[in-house]
Amino acid sequence: MVIAKMLRDHDDRDAFYYYEKDRRKRTEELNALFQHMGIQNDIDKKMNEYNIEWDEETYV
């Protein structure tokens, strides 16, 4: 939703710049918290379990 709003309000290049600028601090805070709690490795492991397959018909 956030990136959609950024794209609505800015051109493509600026939208992604502002998105990163707005989200970076929060992302870094969460990563630090996860590392402190010792769960970062669990999160990384879970993320690597995802196997995303794109339905080509959707993008035709």
PDB file of N, CA, C, O and CB in Angstrom:
ATOM      1  N   MET A   1       0.824  -1.174   0.000  1.00  0.00           N
ATOM      2  CA  MET A   1       0.000   0.000   0.000  1.00  0.00           C
ATOM      3  C   MET A   1       0.879   1.252   0.000  1.00  0.00           C
ATOM      4  O   MET A   1       0.588   2.224  -0.697  1.00  0.00           O
ATOM      5  CB  MET A   1      -0.943  -0.010   1.202  1.00  0.00           C
ATOM      6  N   VAL A   2       1.944   1.219   0.779  1.00  0.00           N
ATOM      7  CA  VAL A   2       2.825   2.383   0.878  1.00  0.00           C
ATOM      8  C   VAL A   2       3.473   2.678  -0.468  1.00  0.00           C
ATOM      9  O   VAL A   2       3.500   3.828  -0.905  1.00  0.00           O
ATOM     10  CB  VAL A   2       3.905   2.158   1.948  1.00  0.00           C
ATOM     11  N   ILE A   3       3.990   1.653  -1.122  1.00  0.00           N
ATOM     12  CA  ILE A   3       4.658   1.885  -2.405  1.00  0.00           C
ATOM     13  C   ILE A   3       3.653   2.354  -3.447  1.00  0.00           C
ATOM     14  O   ILE A   3       3.993   3.163  -4.310  1.00  0.00           O
ATOM     15  CB  ILE A   3       5.371   0.606  -2.889  1.00  0.00           C
ATOM     16  N   ALA A   4       2.422   1.860  -3.381  1.00  0.00           N
ATOM     17  CA  ALA A   4       1.386   2.320  -4.312  1.00  0.00           C
ATOM     18  C   ALA A   4       1.125   3.811  -4.126  1.00  0.00           C
ATOM     19  O   ALA A   4       0.972   4.542  -5.104  1.00  0.00           O
ATOM     20  CB  ALA A   4       0.080   1.522  -4.112  1.00  0.00           C
ATOM     21  N   LYS A   5       1.076   4.258  -2.890  1.00  0.00           N
ATOM     22  CA  LYS A   5       0.867   5.682  -2.619  1.00  0.00           C
ATOM     23  C   LYS A   5       2.047   6.507  -3.098  1.00  0.00           C
ATOM     24  O   LYS A   5       1.863   7.605  -3.622  1.00  0.00           O
ATOM     25  CB  LYS A   5       0.637   5.916  -1.127  1.00  0.00           C
ATOM     26  N   MET A   6       3.255   5.991  -2.924  1.00  0.00           N
ATOM     27  CA  MET A   6       4.439   6.704  -3.390  1.00  0.00           C
ATOM     28  C   MET A   6       4.413   6.834  -4.914  1.00  0.00           C
ATOM     29  O   MET A   6       4.736   7.891  -5.456  1.00  0.00           O
ATOM     30  CB  MET A   6       5.724   5.981  -2.932  1.00  0.00           C
ATOM     31  N   LEU A   7       4.029   5.758  -5.600  1.00  0.00           N
ATOM     32  CA  LEU A   7       3.961   5.790  -7.055  1.00  0.00           C
ATOM     33  C   LEU A   7       2.856   6.731  -7.545  1.00  0.00           C
ATOM     34  O   LEU A   7       2.971   7.349  -8.603  1.00  0.00           O
ATOM     35  CB  LEU A   7       3.731   4.382  -7.600  1.00  0.00           C
ATOM     36  N   ARG A   8       1.802   6.822  -6.764  1.00  0.00           N
ATOM     37  CA  ARG A   8       0.727   7.744  -7.114  1.00  0.00           C
ATOM     38  C   ARG A   8       1.188   9.196  -7.012  1.00  0.00           C
ATOM     39  O   ARG A   8       0.817  10.032  -7.836  1.00  0.00           O
ATOM     40  CB  ARG A   8      -0.484   7.513  -6.212  1.00  0.00           C
ATOM     41  N   ASP A   9       1.995   9.488  -6.000  1.00  0.00           N
ATOM     42  CA  ASP A   9       2.367  10.866  -5.691  1.00  0.00           C
ATOM     43  C   ASP A   9       3.672  11.335  -6.329  1.00  0.00           C
ATOM     44  O   ASP A   9       3.942  12.536  -6.363  1.00  0.00           O
ATOM     45  CB  ASP A   9       2.469  11.022  -4.223  1.00  0.00           C
ATOM     46  N   HIS A  10       4.492  10.401  -6.839  1.00  0.00           N
ATOM     47  CA  HIS A  10       5.812  10.745  -7.370  1.00  0.00           C
ATOM     48  C   HIS A  10       6.072   9.979  -8.660  1.00  0.00           C
ATOM     49  O   HIS A  10       5.401   8.988  -8.950  1.00  0.00           O
ATOM     50  CB  HIS A  10       6.918  10.443  -6.332  1.00  0.00           C
ATOM     51  N   ASP A  11       7.058  10.449  -9.439  1.00  0.00           N
ATOM     52  CA  ASP A  11       7.457   9.648 -10.596  1.00  0.00           C
ATOM     53  C   ASP A  11       8.177   8.402 -10.079  1.00  0.00           C
ATOM     54  O   ASP A  11       8.515   8.318  -8.898  1.00  0.00           O
ATOM     55  CB  ASP A  11       8.375  10.473 -11.579  1.00  0.00           C
ATOM     56  N   ASP A  12       8.407   7.441 -10.966  1.00  0.00           N
ATOM     57  CA  ASP A  12       8.954   6.136 -10.550  1.00  0.00           C
ATOM     58  C   ASP A  12      10.229   6.257  -9.738  1.00  0.00           C
ATOM     59  O   ASP A  12      10.341   5.670  -8.661  1.00  0.00           O
ATOM     60  CB  ASP A  12       9.221   5.278 -11.762  1.00  0.00           C
ATOM     61  N   ARG A  13      11.173   7.000 -10.236  1.00  0.00           N
ATOM     62  CA  ARG A  13      12.472   7.100  -9.572  1.00  0.00           C
ATOM     63  C   ARG A  13      12.331   7.713  -8.174  1.00  0.00           C
ATOM     64  O   ARG A  13      12.885   7.188  -7.208  1.00  0.00           O
ATOM     65  CB  ARG A  13      13.444   7.937 -10.423  1.00  0.00           C
ATOM     66  N   ASP A  14      11.603   8.806  -8.068  1.00  0.00           N
ATOM     67  CA  ASP A  14      11.412   9.467  -6.775  1.00  0.00           C
ATOM     68  C   ASP A  14      10.598   8.609  -5.819  1.00  0.00           C
ATOM     69  O   ASP A  14      10.855   8.596  -4.615  1.00  0.00           O
ATOM     70  CB  ASP A  14      10.729  10.814  -6.966  1.00  0.00           C
ATOM     71  N   ALA A  15       9.615   7.892  -6.354  1.00  0.00           N
ATOM     72  CA  ALA A  15       8.761   7.053  -5.501  1.00  0.00           C
ATOM     73  C   ALA A  15       9.595   6.029  -4.740  1.00  0.00           C
ATOM     74  O   ALA A  15       9.421   5.854  -3.534  1.00  0.00           O
ATOM     75  CB  ALA A  15       7.689   6.336  -6.346  1.00  0.00           C
ATOM     76  N   PHE A  16      10.495   5.356  -5.442  1.00  0.00           N
ATOM     77  CA  PHE A  16      11.316   4.346  -4.773  1.00  0.00           C
ATOM     78  C   PHE A  16      12.344   4.982  -3.842  1.00  0.00           C
ATOM     79  O   PHE A  16      12.678   4.405  -2.806  1.00  0.00           O
ATOM     80  CB  PHE A  16      12.023   3.474  -5.805  1.00  0.00           C
ATOM     81  N   TYR A  17      12.837   6.137  -4.190  1.00  0.00           N
ATOM     82  CA  TYR A  17      13.757   6.862  -3.304  1.00  0.00           C
ATOM     83  C   TYR A  17      13.062   7.199  -1.986  1.00  0.00           C
ATOM     84  O   TYR A  17      13.598   6.921  -0.913  1.00  0.00           O
ATOM     85  CB  TYR A  17      14.273   8.158  -3.987  1.00  0.00           C
ATOM     86  N   TYR A  18      11.882   7.790  -2.063  1.00  0.00           N
ATOM     87  CA  TYR A  18      11.160   8.177  -0.848  1.00  0.00           C
ATOM     88  C   TYR A  18      10.691   6.964  -0.053  1.00  0.00           C
ATOM     89  O   TYR A  18      10.668   6.989   1.178  1.00  0.00           O
ATOM     90  CB  TYR A  18       9.966   9.051  -1.205  1.00  0.00           C
ATOM     91  N   TYR A  19      10.318   5.906  -0.763  1.00  0.00           N
ATOM     92  CA  TYR A  19       9.928   4.680  -0.077  1.00  0.00           C
ATOM     93  C   TYR A  19      11.084   4.156   0.765  1.00  0.00           C
ATOM     94  O   TYR A  19      10.908   3.836   1.940  1.00  0.00           O
ATOM     95  CB  TYR A  19       9.474   3.614  -1.088  1.00  0.00           C
ATOM     96  N   GLU A  20      12.273   4.067   0.157  1.00  0.00           N
ATOM     97  CA  GLU A  20      13.436   3.583   0.896  1.00  0.00           C
ATOM     98  C   GLU A  20      13.775   4.520   2.051  1.00  0.00           C
ATOM     99  O   GLU A  20      14.066   4.077   3.162  1.00  0.00           O
ATOM    100  CB  GLU A  20      14.642   3.438  -0.040  1.00  0.00           C
ATOM    101  N   LYS A  21      13.734   5.805   1.776  1.00  0.00           N
ATOM    102  CA  LYS A  21      14.053   6.786   2.811  1.00  0.00           C
ATOM    103  C   LYS A  21      13.099   6.644   4.007  1.00  0.00           C
ATOM    104  O   LYS A  21      13.530   6.694   5.159  1.00  0.00           O
ATOM    105  CB  LYS A  21      13.982   8.217   2.233  1.00  0.00           C
ATOM    106  N   ASP A  22      11.826   6.472   3.729  1.00  0.00           N
ATOM    107  CA  ASP A  22      10.831   6.350   4.795  1.00  0.00           C
ATOM    108  C   ASP A  22      10.934   5.036   5.561  1.00  0.00           C
ATOM    109  O   ASP A  22      10.696   5.012   6.769  1.00  0.00           O
ATOM    110  CB  ASP A  22       9.448   6.482   4.217  1.00  0.00           C
ATOM    111  N   ARG A  23      11.285   3.941   4.883  1.00  0.00           N
ATOM    112  CA  ARG A  23      11.257   2.609   5.495  1.00  0.00           C
ATOM    113  C   ARG A  23      12.586   2.168   6.081  1.00  0.00           C
ATOM    114  O   ARG A  23      12.607   1.290   6.943  1.00  0.00           O
ATOM    115  CB  ARG A  23      10.820   1.609   4.487  1.00  0.00           C
ATOM    116  N   ARG A  24      13.700   2.749   5.641  1.00  0.00           N
ATOM    117  CA  ARG A  24      15.020   2.268   6.055  1.00  0.00           C
ATOM    118  C   ARG A  24      15.199   2.277   7.571  1.00  0.00           C
ATOM    119  O   ARG A  24      15.639   1.277   8.138  1.00  0.00           O
ATOM    120  CB  ARG A  24      16.102   3.113   5.414  1.00  0.00           C
ATOM    121  N   LYS A  25      14.871   3.373   8.235  1.00  0.00           N
ATOM    122  CA  LYS A  25      15.083   3.464   9.680  1.00  0.00           C
ATOM    123  C   LYS A  25      14.298   2.376  10.410  1.00  0.00           C
ATOM    124  O   LYS A  25      14.833   1.710  11.296  1.00  0.00           O
ATOM    125  CB  LYS A  25      14.673   4.855  10.200  1.00  0.00           C
ATOM    126  N   ARG A  26      13.034   2.196  10.041  1.00  0.00           N
ATOM    127  CA  ARG A  26      12.209   1.183  10.700  1.00  0.00           C
ATOM    128  C   ARG A  26      12.755  -0.223  10.450  1.00  0.00           C
ATOM    129  O   ARG A  26      12.781  -1.058  11.354  1.00  0.00           O
ATOM    130  CB  ARG A  26      10.757   1.277  10.210  1.00  0.00           C
ATOM    131  N   THR A  27      13.184  -0.470   9.235  1.00  0.00           N
ATOM    132  CA  THR A  27      13.743  -1.779   8.902  1.00  0.00           C
ATOM    133  C   THR A  27      15.008  -2.058   9.707  1.00  0.00           C
ATOM    134  O   THR A  27      15.196  -3.165  10.213  1.00  0.00           O
ATOM    135  CB  THR A  27      14.045  -1.864   7.403  1.00  0.00           C
ATOM    136  N   GLU A  28      15.869  -1.057   9.825  1.00  0.00           N
ATOM    137  CA  GLU A  28      17.100  -1.227  10.602  1.00  0.00           C
ATOM    138  C   GLU A  28      16.778  -1.454  12.079  1.00  0.00           C
ATOM    139  O   GLU A  28      17.441  -2.253  12.741  1.00  0.00           O
ATOM    140  CB  GLU A  28      18.017   0.005  10.439  1.00  0.00           C
ATOM    141  N   GLU A  29      15.771  -0.760  12.598  1.00  0.00           N
ATOM    142  CA  GLU A  29      15.374  -0.958  13.992  1.00  0.00           C
ATOM    143  C   GLU A  29      14.865  -2.377  14.218  1.00  0.00           C
ATOM    144  O   GLU A  29      15.209  -3.010  15.217  1.00  0.00           O
ATOM    145  CB  GLU A  29      14.295   0.059  14.392  1.00  0.00           C
ATOM    146  N   LEU A  30      14.053  -2.876  13.301  1.00  0.00           N
ATOM    147  CA  LEU A  30      13.532  -4.234  13.433  1.00  0.00           C
ATOM    148  C   LEU A  30      14.640  -5.269  13.330  1.00  0.00           C
ATOM    149  O   LEU A  30      14.654  -6.237  14.090  1.00  0.00           O
ATOM    150  CB  LEU A  30      12.477  -4.498  12.373  1.00  0.00           C
ATOM    151  N   ASN A  31      15.568  -5.078  12.396  1.00  0.00           N
ATOM    152  CA  ASN A  31      16.687  -6.009  12.276  1.00  0.00           C
ATOM    153  C   ASN A  31      17.520  -6.045  13.553  1.00  0.00           C
ATOM    154  O   ASN A  31      17.934  -7.116  13.998  1.00  0.00           O
ATOM    155  CB  ASN A  31      17.567  -5.629  11.088  1.00  0.00           C
ATOM    156  N   ALA A  32      17.766  -4.880  14.142  1.00  0.00           N
ATOM    157  CA  ALA A  32      18.533  -4.823  15.389  1.00  0.00           C
ATOM    158  C   ALA A  32      17.775  -5.543  16.505  1.00  0.00           C
ATOM    159  O   ALA A  32      18.374  -6.274  17.293  1.00  0.00           O
ATOM    160  CB  ALA A  32      18.820  -3.353  15.791  1.00  0.00           C
ATOM    161  N   LEU A  33      16.475  -5.338  16.572  1.00  0.00           N
ATOM    162  CA  LEU A  33      15.658  -6.000  17.591  1.00  0.00           C
ATOM    163  C   LEU A  33      15.691  -7.518  17.412  1.00  0.00           C
ATOM    164  O   LEU A  33      15.857  -8.262  18.378  1.00  0.00           O
ATOM    165  CB  LEU A  33      14.206  -5.488  17.532  1.00  0.00           C
ATOM    166  N   PHE A  34      15.531  -7.966  16.170  1.00  0.00           N
ATOM    167  CA  PHE A  34      15.539  -9.402  15.900  1.00  0.00           C
ATOM    168  C   PHE A  34      16.885 -10.016  16.264  1.00  0.00           C
ATOM    169  O   PHE A  34      16.940 -11.101  16.842  1.00  0.00           O
ATOM    170  CB  PHE A  34      15.216  -9.672  14.428  1.00  0.00           C
ATOM    171  N   GLN A  35      17.952  -9.332  15.931  1.00  0.00           N
ATOM    172  CA  GLN A  35      19.277  -9.848  16.281  1.00  0.00           C
ATOM    173  C   GLN A  35      19.455  -9.895  17.792  1.00  0.00           C
ATOM    174  O   GLN A  35      20.016 -10.852  18.325  1.00  0.00           O
ATOM    175  CB  GLN A  35      20.380  -8.986  15.645  1.00  0.00           C
ATOM    176  N   HIS A  36      18.985  -8.876  18.474  1.00  0.00           N
ATOM    177  CA  HIS A  36      19.075  -8.835  19.934  1.00  0.00           C
ATOM    178  C   HIS A  36      18.287  -9.991  20.549  1.00  0.00           C
ATOM    179  O   HIS A  36      18.715 -10.589  21.537  1.00  0.00           O
ATOM    180  CB  HIS A  36      18.554  -7.484  20.473  1.00  0.00           C
ATOM    181  N   MET A  37      17.153 -10.294  19.966  1.00  0.00           N
ATOM    182  CA  MET A  37      16.298 -11.366  20.481  1.00  0.00           C
ATOM    183  C   MET A  37      16.778 -12.741  20.035  1.00  0.00           C
ATOM    184  O   MET A  37      16.291 -13.765  20.514  1.00  0.00           O
ATOM    185  CB  MET A  37      14.861 -11.152  20.029  1.00  0.00           C
ATOM    186  N   GLY A  38      17.743 -12.754  19.109  1.00  0.00           N
ATOM    187  CA  GLY A  38      18.284 -14.024  18.639  1.00  0.00           C
ATOM    188  C   GLY A  38      17.380 -14.752  17.673  1.00  0.00           C
ATOM    189  O   GLY A  38      17.491 -15.968  17.519  1.00  0.00           O
ATOM    190  N   ILE A  39      16.482 -14.028  17.017  1.00  0.00           N
ATOM    191  CA  ILE A  39      15.570 -14.706  16.102  1.00  0.00           C
ATOM    192  C   ILE A  39      15.854 -14.385  14.639  1.00  0.00           C
ATOM    193  O   ILE A  39      15.133 -14.859  13.762  1.00  0.00           O
ATOM    194  CB  ILE A  39      14.149 -14.337  16.431  1.00  0.00           C
ATOM    195  N   GLN A  40      16.885 -13.593  14.354  1.00  0.00           N
ATOM    196  CA  GLN A  40      17.180 -13.235  12.969  1.00  0.00           C
ATOM    197  C   GLN A  40      17.440 -14.475  12.129  1.00  0.00           C
ATOM    198  O   GLN A  40      16.977 -14.559  10.991  1.00  0.00           O
ATOM    199  CB  GLN A  40      18.384 -12.295  12.904  1.00  0.00           C
ATOM    200  N   ASN A  41      18.171 -15.437  12.672  1.00  0.00           N
ATOM    201  CA  ASN A  41      18.458 -16.649  11.902  1.00  0.00           C
ATOM    202  C   ASN A  41      17.191 -17.425  11.597  1.00  0.00           C
ATOM    203  O   ASN A  41      17.067 -18.019  10.526  1.00  0.00           O
ATOM    204  CB  ASN A  41      19.438 -17.538  12.656  1.00  0.00           C
ATOM    205  N   ASP A  42      16.236 -17.425  12.543  1.00  0.00           N
ATOM    206  CA  ASP A  42      14.959 -18.100  12.309  1.00  0.00           C
ATOM    207  C   ASP A  42      14.194 -17.420  11.180  1.00  0.00           C
ATOM    208  O   ASP A  42      13.579 -18.087  10.347  1.00  0.00           O
ATOM    209  CB  ASP A  42      14.110 -18.117  13.594  1.00  0.00           C
ATOM    210  N   ILE A  43      14.234 -16.092  11.156  1.00  0.00           N
ATOM    211  CA  ILE A  43      13.550 -15.348  10.106  1.00  0.00           C
ATOM    212  C   ILE A  43      14.202 -15.623   8.757  1.00  0.00           C
ATOM    213  O   ILE A  43      13.513 -15.869   7.767  1.00  0.00           O
ATOM    214  CB  ILE A  43      13.563 -13.840  10.412  1.00  0.00           C
ATOM    215  N   ASP A  44      15.528 -15.581   8.720  1.00  0.00           N
ATOM    216  CA  ASP A  44      16.236 -15.871   7.472  1.00  0.00           C
ATOM    217  C   ASP A  44      15.911 -17.273   6.969  1.00  0.00           C
ATOM    218  O   ASP A  44      15.709 -17.480   5.772  1.00  0.00           O
ATOM    219  CB  ASP A  44      17.748 -15.722   7.669  1.00  0.00           C
ATOM    220  N   LYS A  45      15.862 -18.223   7.880  1.00  0.00           N
ATOM    221  CA  LYS A  45      15.554 -19.604   7.508  1.00  0.00           C
ATOM    222  C   LYS A  45      14.155 -19.693   6.917  1.00  0.00           C
ATOM    223  O   LYS A  45      13.952 -20.345   5.893  1.00  0.00           O
ATOM    224  CB  LYS A  45      15.680 -20.538   8.728  1.00  0.00           C
ATOM    225  N   LYS A  46      13.194 -19.044   7.554  1.00  0.00           N
ATOM    226  CA  LYS A  46      11.817 -19.055   7.055  1.00  0.00           C
ATOM    227  C   LYS A  46      11.724 -18.409   5.678  1.00  0.00           C
ATOM    228  O   LYS A  46      11.037 -18.922   4.795  1.00  0.00           O
ATOM    229  CB  LYS A  46      10.887 -18.333   8.036  1.00  0.00           C
ATOM    230  N   MET A  47      12.414 -17.282   5.492  1.00  0.00           N
ATOM    231  CA  MET A  47      12.377 -16.588   4.209  1.00  0.00           C
ATOM    232  C   MET A  47      12.936 -17.467   3.095  1.00  0.00           C
ATOM    233  O   MET A  47      12.457 -17.420   1.962  1.00  0.00           O
ATOM    234  CB  MET A  47      13.162 -15.277   4.290  1.00  0.00           C
ATOM    235  N   ASN A  48      13.948 -18.266   3.419  1.00  0.00           N
ATOM    236  CA  ASN A  48      14.551 -19.136   2.412  1.00  0.00           C
ATOM    237  C   ASN A  48      13.685 -20.346   2.087  1.00  0.00           C
ATOM    238  O   ASN A  48      13.930 -21.034   1.096  1.00  0.00           O
ATOM    239  CB  ASN A  48      15.906 -19.599   2.880  1.00  0.00           C
ATOM    240  N   GLU A  49      12.674 -20.610   2.914  1.00  0.00           N
ATOM    241  CA  GLU A  49      11.772 -21.727   2.655  1.00  0.00           C
ATOM    242  C   GLU A  49      10.734 -21.402   1.588  1.00  0.00           C
ATOM    243  O   GLU A  49      10.127 -22.308   1.016  1.00  0.00           O
ATOM    244  CB  GLU A  49      11.078 -22.133   3.932  1.00  0.00           C
ATOM    245  N   TYR A  50      10.526 -20.121   1.317  1.00  0.00           N
ATOM    246  CA  TYR A  50       9.531 -19.730   0.328  1.00  0.00           C
ATOM    247  C   TYR A  50       9.978 -20.119  -1.070  1.00  0.00           C
ATOM    248  O   TYR A  50      11.115 -19.879  -1.476  1.00  0.00           O
ATOM    249  CB  TYR A  50       9.266 -18.230   0.398  1.00  0.00           C
ATOM    250  N   ASN A  51       9.075 -20.708  -1.772  1.00  0.00           N
ATOM    251  CA  ASN A  51       9.315 -21.050  -3.169  1.00  0.00           C
ATOM    252  C   ASN A  51       8.184 -20.415  -3.972  1.00  0.00           C
ATOM    253  O   ASN A  51       7.091 -20.971  -4.074  1.00  0.00           O
ATOM    254  CB  ASN A  51       9.387 -22.620  -3.392  1.00  0.00           C
ATOM    255  N   ILE A  52       8.456 -19.270  -4.526  1.00  0.00           N
ATOM    256  CA  ILE A  52       7.425 -18.536  -5.242  1.00  0.00           C
ATOM    257  C   ILE A  52       7.457 -18.930  -6.711  1.00  0.00           C
ATOM    258  O   ILE A  52       8.500 -18.875  -7.361  1.00  0.00           O
ATOM    259  CB  ILE A  52       7.615 -17.009  -5.078  1.00  0.00           C
ATOM    260  N   GLU A  53       6.308 -19.326  -7.217  1.00  0.00           N
ATOM    261  CA  GLU A  53       6.180 -19.648  -8.629  1.00  0.00           C
ATOM    262  C   GLU A  53       5.170 -18.684  -9.222  1.00  0.00           C
ATOM    263  O   GLU A  53       4.040 -18.584  -8.744  1.00  0.00           O
ATOM    264  CB  GLU A  53       5.749 -21.139  -8.848  1.00  0.00           C
ATOM    265  N   TRP A  54       5.577 -17.980 -10.258  1.00  0.00           N
ATOM    266  CA  TRP A  54       4.707 -17.007 -10.896  1.00  0.00           C
ATOM    267  C   TRP A  54       3.841 -17.686 -11.938  1.00  0.00           C
ATOM    268  O   TRP A  54       4.304 -18.524 -12.711  1.00  0.00           O
ATOM    269  CB  TRP A  54       5.524 -15.883 -11.530  1.00  0.00           C
ATOM    270  N   ASP A  55       2.584 -17.308 -11.941  1.00  0.00           N
ATOM    271  CA  ASP A  55       1.654 -17.777 -12.946  1.00  0.00           C
ATOM    272  C   ASP A  55       1.833 -16.911 -14.184  1.00  0.00           C
ATOM    273  O   ASP A  55       1.415 -15.754 -14.198  1.00  0.00           O
ATOM    274  CB  ASP A  55       0.183 -17.734 -12.427  1.00  0.00           C
ATOM    275  N   GLU A  56       2.450 -17.463 -15.221  1.00  0.00           N
ATOM    276  CA  GLU A  56       2.769 -16.686 -16.408  1.00  0.00           C
ATOM    277  C   GLU A  56       1.534 -16.093 -17.076  1.00  0.00           C
ATOM    278  O   GLU A  56       1.622 -15.039 -17.707  1.00  0.00           O
ATOM    279  CB  GLU A  56       3.509 -17.543 -17.391  1.00  0.00           C
ATOM    280  N   GLU A  57       0.409 -16.740 -16.948  1.00  0.00           N
ATOM    281  CA  GLU A  57      -0.807 -16.243 -17.578  1.00  0.00           C
ATOM    282  C   GLU A  57      -1.218 -14.886 -16.999  1.00  0.00           C
ATOM    283  O   GLU A  57      -1.858 -14.085 -17.680  1.00  0.00           O
ATOM    284  CB  GLU A  57      -1.939 -17.255 -17.407  1.00  0.00           C
ATOM    285  N   THR A  58      -0.856 -14.641 -15.771  1.00  0.00           N
ATOM    286  CA  THR A  58      -1.197 -13.384 -15.111  1.00  0.00           C
ATOM    287  C   THR A  58      -0.507 -12.218 -15.780  1.00  0.00           C
ATOM    288  O   THR A  58      -1.046 -11.111 -15.806  1.00  0.00           O
ATOM    289  CB  THR A  58      -0.826 -13.433 -13.637  1.00  0.00           C
ATOM    290  N   TYR A  59       0.680 -12.447 -16.323  1.00  0.00           N
ATOM    291  CA  TYR A  59       1.501 -11.362 -16.841  1.00  0.00           C
ATOM    292  C   TYR A  59       1.512 -11.294 -18.375  1.00  0.00           C
ATOM    293  O   TYR A  59       2.359 -10.620 -18.962  1.00  0.00           O
ATOM    294  CB  TYR A  59       2.910 -11.514 -16.331  1.00  0.00           C
ATOM    295  N   VAL A  60       0.593 -11.976 -19.003  1.00  0.00           N
ATOM    296  CA  VAL A  60       0.537 -11.982 -20.475  1.00  0.00           C
ATOM    297  C   VAL A  60      -0.258 -10.786 -20.954  1.00  0.00           C
ATOM    298  O   VAL A  60      -0.427 -10.600 -22.159  1.00  0.00           O
ATOM    299  CB  VAL A  60      -0.092 -13.297 -21.010  1.00  0.00           C
TER     300      VAL A  60
END
